Amino acid sequence: MDAPEFNKYPLKEKVYLVFEHGNEIASRQFLYFNIKLYTLFGFFAEVWYVPNSNKIEKVETLNTDEILSLYKNEFDISELLK
Protein backbone atom coordinates (compact mmCIF):
# COMPACT_ATOMS: atom_id res chain seq x y z
CA MET A 1 0.00 0.00 0.00
CA ASP A 2 1.20 3.53 -0.76
CA ALA A 3 0.07 6.95 0.48
CA PRO A 4 -2.36 7.72 -2.40
CA GLU A 5 -4.10 4.37 -1.90
CA PHE A 6 -4.21 4.93 1.89
CA ASN A 7 -5.78 8.37 1.39
CA LYS A 8 -8.75 6.80 -0.42
CA TYR A 9 -9.87 4.94 2.70
CA PRO A 10 -12.48 6.38 5.08
CA LEU A 11 -11.32 7.74 8.44
CA LYS A 12 -12.17 4.61 10.46
CA GLU A 13 -10.13 2.42 8.11
CA LYS A 14 -7.17 4.82 8.21
CA VAL A 15 -7.22 4.83 12.02
CA TYR A 16 -7.31 1.03 12.10
CA LEU A 17 -4.41 0.74 9.64
CA VAL A 18 -2.27 3.28 11.51
CA PHE A 19 -2.85 1.70 14.92
CA GLU A 20 -2.49 -1.86 13.63
CA HIS A 21 0.54 -1.40 11.32
CA GLY A 22 2.12 1.95 12.22
CA ASN A 23 4.95 2.92 14.52
CA GLU A 24 4.70 6.21 16.42
CA ILE A 25 7.83 8.28 15.87
CA ALA A 26 6.97 11.82 17.04
CA SER A 27 4.25 14.05 18.42
CA ARG A 28 3.34 17.73 18.50
CA GLN A 29 0.61 20.10 19.68
CA PHE A 30 -1.36 22.44 17.45
CA LEU A 31 -4.22 24.51 18.86
CA TYR A 32 -6.42 21.96 20.65
CA PHE A 33 -5.06 18.92 18.77
CA ASN A 34 -2.62 16.27 19.96
CA ILE A 35 -0.94 15.14 16.74
CA LYS A 36 1.02 11.91 16.50
CA LEU A 37 3.31 11.06 13.59
CA TYR A 38 3.46 7.44 12.47
CA THR A 39 5.39 5.56 9.84
CA LEU A 40 3.66 2.70 8.05
CA PHE A 41 3.99 0.92 4.72
CA GLY A 42 6.92 3.19 3.76
CA PHE A 43 5.15 6.53 4.22
CA PHE A 44 4.21 8.88 7.07
CA ALA A 45 0.80 9.66 8.54
CA GLU A 46 -0.40 12.03 11.24
CA VAL A 47 -3.31 11.26 13.54
CA TRP A 48 -5.11 14.42 14.74
CA TYR A 49 -6.72 13.78 18.14
CA VAL A 50 -8.96 16.13 20.15
CA PRO A 51 -8.65 15.21 23.85
CA ASN A 52 -11.66 17.27 25.00
CA SER A 53 -14.03 15.31 22.79
CA ASN A 54 -11.97 12.07 22.81
CA LYS A 55 -12.21 12.02 19.02
CA ILE A 56 -9.80 11.50 16.15
CA GLU A 57 -10.52 14.36 13.78
CA LYS A 58 -8.43 13.25 10.81
CA VAL A 59 -5.57 11.13 9.54
CA GLU A 60 -3.29 12.72 6.93
CA THR A 61 -0.27 11.52 5.00
CA LEU A 62 2.81 13.75 4.82
CA ASN A 63 5.81 13.95 2.55
CA THR A 64 9.38 14.28 3.79
CA ASP A 65 9.55 18.06 3.29
CA GLU A 66 6.42 18.56 5.39
CA ILE A 67 7.83 16.36 8.15
CA LEU A 68 11.12 18.23 8.23
CA SER A 69 9.25 21.54 8.47
CA LEU A 70 6.76 20.47 11.14
CA TYR A 71 9.05 18.27 13.25
CA LYS A 72 12.42 20.00 12.82
CA ASN A 73 12.85 20.33 16.59
CA GLU A 74 11.96 16.70 17.27
CA PHE A 75 14.78 15.01 15.37
CA ASP A 76 18.53 15.39 15.80
CA ILE A 77 20.00 15.09 12.33
CA SER A 78 23.39 16.62 13.16
CA GLU A 79 25.15 13.25 12.76
CA LEU A 80 23.82 13.02 9.20
CA LEU A 81 25.35 16.38 8.30
CA LYS A 82 28.95 15.46 9.17
Secondary structure, 3 states (H helix, E strand, C coil): CCHHHHHCCCHHHHHHHHHHHCEEEEEEEECCEEEEEEEECCEEEEEEEECCCCEEEEEEEECHHHHHHHCCCCCCCHHHHC
